[in-house]
Amino acid sequence: MAPSLAPVARPGARLRQNPTVLALEVLFWLCCALIVWTQLGYALALAAVAPLARHRRSPERGGAHQDPPPYVSLIVAAHDEQAVIAGKVADALALDYPRERLQVIVACDGCADATAERARQAGADLVLELPRGGKIRAQDAAVEASSGEIVAFSDANSRWRPDALRELVRPFADPRVGYVCGQVRFVQAAAGRDASNQEGVYWRYEMFVRERESRLSSVTAGNGAIYATRREAYIVVDPVMGHDLSLPFNVVKRGSRALYAPAARASEKMVPSLLGEFARKRRMMSHTWPIVLRGGMLSPRGYTPGYALMIFSHRLLRYASPILHLVALAANVALVAAGAGTLYLVTLLLQLALLLAALLAGAVRARALLIARYYVLTTASPAAGLWDWLRHGTTAWWDAAEGTR
């Protein structure tokens, strides 16, 4: 009897013909691809494409010097900030900006301490004593009382470089610009074992991305330490929705540009510990989800295709990262259990190694382990913030993070 010439299928090949295994493979690699894209690929793509946008005015240089410069109202919303408010007002008055064209406003949000008194003594032009309504409502009241054509905002614990305000308002020489945020640098508030937070590493990466978003189109988010809008472009939002995320995309939807001015520099103390940073980001994410799900971010109306891709890549995928990681891990475990091959054992070990490194960082303060712990905790924060918002909602106010004053 003649031997059969039919090829003998290998066990791995037969396994891959299993629809369940194929579906798990597709799911696993799709989740991995989206994670890599939002965390690294998007930044690399921006780095490659941004130099091609030479026709746009460089955000580093902003617009031309305006003579005279615009009248600016610098607004500081404060809740029980008696320890730092005098220094903040002094910092504002020391800016290299014509004093007659600068109005310094401190909006006291239900302060029970000496914030208002110390702000007046330090020389603030206007001090509003308001009932507790949250930072956003305090800013709304200050904008209503302001007289500047540009309204700038800062936190009570932020310190600006002397030329920061000039650099912040320069891009407004272009009438298409409605929002500008500056560069904030986070400095360690503690030393030694207490200084475990790795926010500075992430923030330098974020500023790299933001600069290239600005050059191509508009930024997808700002920061609370240093930003400004035209007074007529200021948007009143729900008090649980912070300006950092809600203003830039809304300004874009209204036909203006939202830019980043890296020469406008400020600094703030970061939360000393990683657990403190996780708590801060968890609180921030409880304010972020209302913006994403009911604040208009998901609606493509008003976005250009390029800006919609930016929102998807840098915001929506970033916030979905906890789900992507969990699905990738579950699919990986299922593939290993199904005997799908050595590759999936390796990818599973890599994921478990990341989690182990994050756990070890609690006892061993090596920089690589701390960065792994920072990544795991900050990736988990959107899920924790979503849980908090769904479970008991989000208040319009919050207290300063410990160690940042």
N, C-alpha and C positions, 0 to 999 in steps of 0.2 A: 504494500500500500504506500503510495507516494506521500511524503511528508507535506503538511500544510504550509503554504507560503504566506498565510495571513500574518500581518505584524502582531506581535504580542504587546498589548497595552501595558504600560508601566502603572504601578499602583497610584502614583501621584497624578498621572494623566487621567486615570479613571475617576479619581477623587474630584478633579477639577471639572468633570462633566456633571457633578452633582449640583443641581440648581441652588441648593441651600448654601453650599460652600462658595459658589460663584457670587451669590448675592452678598455673602459676608465679606468676600474679598473686595468687591466694588465699594461696599459701605466703608470698610476699613480704610482703603486708599483714598476715597473721596474725603473722609474726615481728616486724614493726615494732610492731604493736599490743601484743604481750606485752612487748617491750622498753620501750616508752613507759609501759605500765602499771606495771611493777615499778620503774622509775626515777623516775617522776614522778606518774603517774595515781593510784597507790595512796596516796601522801602527800596529794594533793589531796582524795581521797575521805575519808581520815581527818580532814583538816582540816574538811571539811564535816559529817561525821557526829558527831565527838567532842563538839561543844558540845551535842548533843541528849542526851548521857548525863549529865544533871545530877543524876540520882538516885544516881549513884555518888559515893563520897567522893573528893574531888579528890586525886590523887597528890601534888600539890605540898604539900598540908597534912598528908598521911598520917593516922595515927590520933591519938587523944588522947594527951597526955603520960601516961606510966605512972609511978606513984609507989608504991614505988620503981621505977626503970627496970630492965629485965631484966638478968640477969647475962650478960655477953657474953664469949666467947672470940674474940679477934682473932688470926687465924692468918696467918703469912707464910711461904710456902714459898720456900726460897732455895737456889740452887746457885752457889757461888763468888761471893758478893755482899759480900766484905769491904769494898769501897769505899763501899757505901751502907747496909749493914745497921744500923750504929750510928745513923745519921740516921733510919732508918725506925723503929727502936724508940723513939728520943726523940720522934719525931712521934706515935707511938701513945700514949706516956705523957703527952703534952701535950694530948691530946684533952679537951674539956669533957665529961667523963663521970666519975661517981664511981669513984675508983681501986679501992675495995673490991669493985666490981661489974664489974671489967674484968680479964681474964686475957690477957696477951700471950704468944703462943707462936710461936717461930721453929722451923720444921722444916727442918733442913739436909739437902738431898738430895745425898748423896755429895760433900760439900764437901772440896776439897783445899787450901783456904786457911784464913784465920783468921776465917771467918764466924761459927762457933759461939762462939769466944772473945770476939769483939767484941760479939755479941748479948748474952752474959751480962754483960759489963762495962757495957753500955748499960742494963741493968736488965730484960731480958726475964724473965717469970715462969717460963717453961719453954723449954728449948732441947733439941730432939731431934736427935741425930746419927744419921742413917739411911744405909743403903747406897743407891747411885744407883738409883732406880726411876722417876724422873720426877716432875713437879710434882703430878700427881693422887694418886699413891701417898703422897707426902709429906703432902698435905692429908688423906688418909684416916687416916694415922697420927696426925696432930695432932688430928683430930676425935675419934678413939678415946681420946686422952689428955686431952681438954678436959673442963671442968666447967660451961661456960656453957649456958644454955637456948637462947641464940642463938649460932650460930657465924658469924663474919664473916671475910672473906678480903680480902687485899690483896697487891699485888706489892711486891717489895723497893724498887723505884724510884718507887713512888707516894707522893705527899704528900697528906694529908687536911686539909681545913679543920678548925679546932677543933670546930665543931658537927656535923661530918659523921657521926659515929657516932650521936649522938642522932637526927638526921634519918633515918638509915638504919634504925634499929630502930623508929621511930614507927609505921609501917604494921602492924607485928606486933601492935599492940593489937587488930586485927581478926583473930579466930581463923581466918578463911578464907584469910589470907595465909600462904604458905609460903616465898616467895622475894622478895627485894628487891635491886635493883641501884641504884647511885647514878650520878651524872653525872661522867664523866671528861673533862677538858679537856687536849688535847695541846698542848704548847708546843714551839717550835722549839729544837732542841738546838744549832743552828749559825746563823751569820749569813752574809749575802752570797750568793755563788754556790753555797755548799754547802747552803743552806737551800732546796732545791727541792721538798721533799715538800709535798703539798697535802692531807694527811690531815685537817688541822683543818677545811677547808671541808666535806669529806664528813662528818666527825663531827658538826658542828653540824646538818647535815641529818638524820643518823641520830638524834640526840637529839630533834629535832622529831617524827620519826615515832614514836619509842619512847614519848614522853610521851603521845601520842594513842592508841597501842595500849594503854597502861596504863589510860587513862581508860575506854576501851571494854570491855576484857576483860583481857588479860595481854600482857606483852611476849613477843616471839618469840626474843630473845637478850639476853644481858647483857654484862658486861665483866669482865676480871680485876682491875681496879684497885680496885673497891669494890663488894662484894656480900655478902649474908648469907642464911642459911636458918635455920629452926628446926632444932634439933639432931636431933629425931625425923624431920624431913623431909629430912635430908641423904641423898643417893643415892650409893651407890658405883657408879661406872661403869668401863668399860674404860679402862685408863690412857692409851690413845692418844686418848681422847675428852675434849676440854677441857670445863670447866664452863660457859664462856661460852655455848655453844650447847646442851649436853646437859641442863643443870639446868632452865631455864625451862619447856620443853615437857613434860619429864617430871613436873615439879611440877603442871602443869596436868592432865596425864593422871591424876594421883592425886587430883584433885578440889580442889586449892587454886589460889590466884591467884599469879601472878608479876608484881610491880609494879616500876615505875620511880619513884625518889624524887629528883627533880632538885635538891632542896635539899641532898642529901648529896653534897658535891663533893670531887673529888680531881683531881690533876694529874699528868701524866707527860710526860717528854721523848719526842718522836716521833723516829723514824729520820730522820736529816738528809736523805738523798737519796731520789729517786723510785725508783731501782734498788734501794736498800736496803729501801724500803717494799714493792716488788714481791716481793723475796725473803722478807720477813716474812709477807706475805699468802699467798704460795705455800706456805710452811711451815704456816701456819694452815689453809689449805684441804686440805692433806694429812691434817690431823686432823679436818676437817669432813666429808669424804666418808664415812668410816666411820660417823659419826653419822647421816648422811642415808640411807645405803644399808643399814645393818644395825643401827643404833642406835635404831630406833623412830620416827624423825621421819616417815617415809613412811606409817606406819600411822595411819589416822584414829581408831582406837579411843581414846576418852577425850577427843577434841576436841569442842567445840561447833561447829556449822556456821560461826559467825563466826570462831572461832579457826582452824579449818581453812583458811578463806579467807585469813587473815593469814599462816599458814605458807606457803601456796602463793604468795601475792603477794610477800611480803617475803623469803622464804628460798629456796624451790625455784626460782622464776623467776630470782631474782638469781644463783643458782649455775649456772643453765642459760644465762645471758646470752652466754657465749662461743659456744655452739652456735647460739643464735638470731641473733647477729650474723653468723656465718659463713654460715648458711643464707640470711639476707636478702641478703648480698653476692653469693653465688653465684646466687640467683634473679634479682637485679637485673642482673647481667652477662648472664645468659641472655635476659632480657627486652629489654635493649638490643640484643643480637646478633640477636634476632628482629624488631627494628624495631617494638617495641610502643608507641612514642610518646615524645614529648619529656619527659613527666613522669618516665619511668624514667631518662632521661639525667640529669635534674636530681637525682634521688635518689641515683644512682650517684656523681655529682660531689660531693654532700654527704658521702657515706661516705668517699670518697677524700680529701676535704679534712680530715676528722677525723684520718685516718691521717697525712696530710702534716703537720698541725699538731703531732701527737705526735712526729714525727721531727724537726721544726724546733726543738722545745723543748730538744733536746740541745745546740743551738748558740745559740739566742736565748732568753734567760730572761724572756720576756714572761709575765705572769700567765695570760692566756687560753691560751697554748700549753702552759704547765705543767699547767693543769687538764685540757687535752685529753690530754696525756701520762699524767697520773694516771689518767684515766678508761680509757684504752686498756690500761694496764698492770694496773690492778686488775680490769678486766673479763677480762683474759687469765689472771689468777691462779687462778681455779677450775679452768680447763682444765689449767694447769701442775701444780696440786696433785693433781688426779685422775691425771694421768700419773705423777707421783712415787709415789703410793700404789699404783697398779696395777703399776708396774714393780718397786718394791723394798719396798713396805710403808711403815709409819710407825713410828718409834721413839717410846717414851713420854717421851723427854726431848729437850731442845734447849738451846742456849746463847743467852744474851741477845743481842738485836740490837745491832749496833755503833752506838755513839753515843747510846744511850738511858740510860746511867748517869752 
